[in-house]
Amino acid sequence: MNTVEKQLISCPDLNQLYNEAIELLSALITIPSFSGTEQGTANEIEAYLAKYGINTIRKNNNVWCYNKYFDHAKPTILLNSHHDTVKPNEQYTLNPFQATIYDEKIHGLGSNDAGASLVSLISTFIYFYESTDLAFNLCLAATGEEENSGLNGIRSILDDLKPISFAIVGEPTGMQMAIAEKGSMVIDCVAKGRSGHAARDEGDNAIYKAIRDIDWFSHFQFPIEDHLPAPVKMTITEIHAGLQHNIIPGECHFTVDIRFDHNYTPREILNVIINHTLCSFNVRPNVLNPSNIDVLHPLVVAGQKLGRKTYISPTSSDQGWLTMPSVKMGPGESARSHTADEFVLIEEIEEGISLYIRLLESVFKGL
């Protein structure tokens, strides 16, 4: 079915939802949607929802909508996932912008992260859209700029949304529930020396200075109680130095990716770094805060009744911008994200839609 056809259709049964979710995901894969340039996928999502007579609101490349019989007296659940992608890496063997389906897998850029979650949440929203007896409202938000924590992503619309009680953030988790998520901070460091001629051993080699600090970043452990996960993880992800072979470099630049939980604030982490290293550094904007939800929250309890496991996620997402309780949960596997020939299993999408629906029905009974 062409996802941009204009006729309105009634809510399909589950098999039709499964099939149309796969068609929508296939269409989204063909449209480049790097962070900040998601106009095409936003258009596709709007057109898809319009088939069901769903009125959407759009700001930048964020598209959101509410259930047909919205009631201000009821709590509202946010269903959110993103439609932007990273750029394909050089190891792709398949066309990243073609939905290649074989062995019951859908290959393509963004199929796993987070296209499968997005189309599953859209299908779930459609399933409940015309229900007249919900104990809650639903707000569906398909947002951009998640991959780069951009200013025009979900945080640009939070004040525009009607009050939200709690949220489901769609990311690949194998449909298990991430009830806490580490925050994210990136710092760009510079180790400074003095340039000179390599043959005469002149100057002060900035690479050697950087190595000392890099060694500290790779081995330092932030104090925490025994038997608990490490509260802070610091990883060197980029390094640049030198002009040519016979010049001692006067500067060495390197980047540190930092993930942290509620045990340490960004300020406390930076103070530790200052006290243990010689490099200067700048903190990149858009620091993501860690997030969590009470294990007794109705959403978590409902998920556990469905056999969903809970865990602490080491990765960050748009969950970090939300101030209301939330879980991160979606089809696919986190380990496949940003890999060459990214894929998601068709059965994972079907399971995602089914479990999202059952989860909300269970929450419905618990409210």
URPE-V363808 format. One record per residue. N is the residue number from 1. OMEGA is omega in whole degrees, 0 to 359 (999 if undefined). Layout:
{{N;OMEGA} {N;OMEGA}}
//
This chain:
{{1;178} {2;185} {3;179} {4;178} {5;194} {6;185} {7;179} {8;179} {9;181} {10;182} {11;183} {12;172} {13;186} {14;179} {15;178} {16;176} {17;178} {18;184} {19;181} {20;176} {21;179} {22;178} {23;178} {24;179} {25;179} {26;179} {27;181} {28;180} {29;184} {30;185} {31;177} {32;184} {33;176} {34;184} {35;181} {36;180} {37;186} {38;183} {39;184} {40;180} {41;175} {42;177} {43;181} {44;180} {45;178} {46;181} {47;180} {48;180} {49;180} {50;178} {51;182} {52;181} {53;183} {54;178} {55;182} {56;174} {57;182} {58;173} {59;190} {60;177} {61;176} {62;182} {63;178} {64;184} {65;183} {66;178} {67;189} {68;185} {69;180} {70;182} {71;183} {72;181} {73;183} {74;175} {75;181} {76;177} {77;177} {78;172} {79;187} {80;166} {81;187} {82;180} {83;173} {84;180} {85;167} {86;175} {87;180} {88;179} {89;189} {90;182} {91;177} {92;173} {93;176} {94;176} {95;183} {96;182} {97;174} {98;178} {99;181} {100;184} {101;172} {102;183} {103;178} {104;176} {105;172} {106;177} {107;176} {108;181} {109;179} {110;181} {111;181} {112;185} {113;356} {114;184} {115;181} {116;177} {117;182} {118;183} {119;177} {120;177} {121;176} {122;179} {123;178} {124;178} {125;179} {126;180} {127;183} {128;193} {129;186} {130;179} {131;182} {132;188} {133;179} {134;175} {135;183} {136;170} {137;175} {138;171} {139;176} {140;179} {141;174} {142;192} {143;181} {144;172} {145;174} {146;186} {147;179} {148;181} {149;187} {150;180} {151;185} {152;176} {153;188} {154;183} {155;178} {156;182} {157;184} {158;179} {159;179} {160;181} {161;171} {162;185} {163;182} {164;179} {165;175} {166;191} {167;168} {168;179} {169;184} {170;174} {171;183} {172;180} {173;186} {174;183} {175;167} {176;186} {177;171} {178;183} {179;174} {180;184} {181;179} {182;173} {183;184} {184;177} {185;180} {186;177} {187;176} {188;187} {189;175} {190;171} {191;186} {192;175} {193;178} {194;181} {195;177} {196;181} {197;184} {198;184} {199;182} {200;179} {201;178} {202;176} {203;182} {204;191} {205;182} {206;178} {207;179} {208;177} {209;180} {210;181} {211;180} {212;179} {213;180} {214;177} {215;178} {216;180} {217;185} {218;185} {219;185} {220;177} {221;175} {222;183} {223;178} {224;179} {225;179} {226;174} {227;175} {228;180} {229;177} {230;184} {231;183} {232;177} {233;181} {234;185} {235;175} {236;185} {237;179} {238;173} {239;182} {240;177} {241;172} {242;177} {243;177} {244;193} {245;186} {246;178} {247;174} {248;184} {249;179} {250;178} {251;172} {252;182} {253;174} {254;185} {255;180} {256;174} {257;185} {258;175} {259;187} {260;178} {261;186} {262;182} {263;181} {264;175} {265;175} {266;181} {267;179} {268;179} {269;181} {270;178} {271;177} {272;179} {273;180} {274;184} {275;185} {276;183} {277;179} {278;183} {279;168} {280;181} {281;173} {282;177} {283;177} {284;177} {285;176} {286;174} {287;180} {288;179} {289;174} {290;181} {291;176} {292;179} {293;180} {294;181} {295;178} {296;178} {297;181} {298;179} {299;180} {300;179} {301;179} {302;179} {303;179} {304;177} {305;177} {306;178} {307;180} {308;176} {309;176} {310;180} {311;176} {312;184} {313;178} {314;182} {315;181} {316;180} {317;176} {318;174} {319;182} {320;179} {321;186} {322;179} {323;178} {324;177} {325;182} {326;169} {327;174} {328;189} {329;178} {330;178} {331;183} {332;182} {333;182} {334;183} {335;179} {336;184} {337;176} {338;178} {339;176} {340;180} {341;179} {342;181} {343;170} {344;178} {345;177} {346;181} {347;178} {348;177} {349;179} {350;177} {351;179} {352;179} {353;182} {354;182} {355;176} {356;181} {357;181} {358;179} {359;181} {360;176} {361;178} {362;176} {363;179} {364;181} {365;184} {366;182} {367;999}}
//
